């Protein structure tokens, strides 16, 4: 059966810039916003855009990610004739096949993609926080009769060197692309979201593999090759909230943005819900001495101290006289009596002992690792 568009979520990166938070889990599986995981945004965007066939390409520490996604029921991806499929490296007659880049990960999953017989392939990153209607992007792709459509947004000029930077003509056709240029000429940045016409991309990847085998990465190799060969490459402008949470500071900032009820991400928007696999937990318990303001506190928490401008994930315990301020506390962490946590991310199952002070700064966030026990600082 012909499948109009298949989504492939690239979720195999190590996420080394998140340090302690990704030592035991893949970056897309890192908890976010109290009850979510980072990958929930890409999966929810697929479901809300009526893209119900999804492949999730994993490699680094996939166990927690696999358990979270399961068969995709939480996102409505387990319908008849649709699915979410976890795709991991495998051994073959040619030896071990670790993914060598974003495009190589797609090449190594040709058999899966062919089995879905898509006309278009949507390539996504599993570590971005945003809401986007991929169906509208597909409409633009078809209207332009494009071979490739790249989602783009304007970024501050001082940050442009972190991104792939595009130049377009008056019809939004991309005429120049620079991957993370040292001296960018513009500020129109690639979001790492692509729609390819599958027949042409497949030809590129297979033909390259039979010759030089250099086409490993979309930003470094595939997009430049498309532009050089005068393929029809267009930009799709995006105006909403988008955050690459690849660093500790950006992850903390995105969580703080999430607290704001008037933020454009708007988690209460019923027209574009963010789905997740919820844990079974009892209601939160707020004790008589607790003080809570401008915070997200989810089920299973027990609060006996002060919580300000923070996010508490399931089963977090804040002891008597403890203070949690401008911080993100991941599932199961314990903030004991009299402890102070400010400008920090506290990992799953961590324990901050009595009267310990963990105090970072807005531009230097403290991180406590998973199950780390902090006796003194």
PyMOL commands that set and color helices and strands:
alter all, ss='L'
color gray80, all
select helices_A, chain A and resi 16-22+27-29+40-48+63-69+73-75+102-107+110-116+134-143+157-162+198-210+218-228+248-259+270-272
alter helices_A, ss='H'
color red, helices_A
select strands_A, chain A and resi 3-10+31-32+36-37+53-57+83-87+91-92+95-96+118-125+128-130+148-154+164-168+174-179+188-197+233-237+242-244+285-286+291-293+296-297+302-303+306-308+311-312+317-318+323-325+328-329+334-335+340-342+344-346+351-352+357-359+366-368+373-374
alter strands_A, ss='S'
color yellow, strands_A
deselect
rebuild
show_as cartoon
